[in-house]
Amino acid sequence: MTNDSIPKARTFWKEKDYLSSVRVGLTTELPSKYKSSGHFTEVFLNLAYALYSASEANLYNEFTRIFPKYMSLVVPNIHSEPPVGYHNHACLMQRNLSAVIFQYYENTCSIDEVRAAEELLVRCTTFTPNPSALDEYNTKLLGLVGLIQAGKDPYFTVAFKLPFALPLPDGKYEVTHPGGKMTISVEGFVADDVSSRVDDRHFSRVEVTAKGFTCTDNYWSGPNIESDQTEPWNRRLALSVVNRVVLESKLVDESLRIVMASSRDIGNIVTTQYDGDGATFHLSIALTFGGFSLVDTLSRQQVTPEKCQLLTERLSVGEMAMHENLYAQALIQRGTENLVGAYYLLNSAAEAMIDCFLVSLCEKFEVSDKLSRFLLGESICISCELFKAAPVAIDTPRSANPPSAFQRFNFLKEVGVAKPADVRSLKRSLVTVRSDSLRNDLSHGRKDCIPSVAVDKAIVAFRELRSTFQALSIRDE
């Protein structure tokens, strides 16, 4: 192999440019015929070093995209030692099993694929010159798979401190999350410093627990090479659970003075992977996240026992509706005097709530088909007999623009879901929430602020809008 044909993936790997190395593997195509043994080796090493790089960066999804190409070169030559050697080949089988376990808990592969990856690792280890060199990690990894097949799922925790106290009693709470059922453990504490003793500052230790297998590197940005998120994967997951608690707390008690947590608000973070028996698989501690910054929430606030029960039910029963999420954010922004932000969030919440109830009400009253045609703006001419009988040359009627919120209210009346009084109430509330003259001034740069009274009126109107929809939802057909 000449210097010109040295695999690019290996060059990038040596320079620790792992992402570029992985991209080489992703774009490498397998030729139908190799020009020479050197050509075969070049392609093979490009794929092998791309896999090494995917392993270093814990790009599980990219690893499993490249791995089949690598194996298609190995299997036909199964009785020959791979160009990377038996030991390195077996190490790739370890990483493959790790990637497949991760994907199994992301619901992108089956338990049969986990078993197949397990068998590959066991078989390839037997060919290595010194199998005992792989024993320690093999034992842990194969033990993890054995527990999975016995119904004992691995899980991981992400723990850190917040610079404020969450408004619910210490304990463990179940949270329904897009990633599945999770738990959050909350423990309040007072720091041993002058600020805490004099100013009555309270804080919370939190630990989020999720089923699955993850990379515990606290700087890990995720399993894909192209990510639209810059915040580390597990930290983003844990903060989303914490903020679900914050938002739901605000909904059950709007008088709470609370803020959403951000990565700037947390200090040391510990991510720990456990096997199905609760034994530590691996862990990582990061000391540089955030600054445990101070916020102006001092004395600890707590919801009442009755509201705590409601909060617990809301956290566990299902995911948060979009309009509830936006409304809670609006309330928090109002509490911090970010009036423009609160106003825009309220408007977004109102639009999302209208769509949510429109769909659910039409499902209840069995007029979903009419709703679909209405939302598409289907022209009445399409079903007209005169139009059907017209010459082919006539243009198809154009679709109308999507119906406005007020037209959607009228639709509910036309299909018998709402009464005229209901529609008048809905329109009146929405007019107050929208406050179109203010919105136009803000949108076109004629104003840079909004009166607090306008935001407060919009909040009241949003509640009225919600109450009207809720009344329609429980009304008999």
Secondary structure by P-SEA (a helix, b strand, c coil): cccccccaaaaaaaacaaaaaaaaaaabbbbcccccaaaaaaaaaaaaaaaaaaaaacaaaaaaaaaaaaaaaccccccccccccaaaaaaaaaaaaaaaaaaaaaccccaaaaaaaaaaaaaaaaaccccccaaaaaaaaaaaaaaaaacbbbbbbbbbcccccccccbbbbbbbccccbbbbbbbbbbcccccccccbbbbbbbbbbbccccccccccccccccccccccaaaaaaaaaaaaaaaaaaaaccccbbbbbccccccbbbbbbbccccccccccccccccccccccccccccccaaaaaaaaaaaccccccaaaaaaaaaaaaaaacaaaaaaaaaaaaaaaaaaaaaaaaaaaacaaaaaaaaaaccccccccccccccccccccccccccccaaaaaaaaaaaccccaaaaaaaaaaaaaaaaaaaaaaaaacccccccaaaaaaaaaaaaaaaaaaaaaaaccc
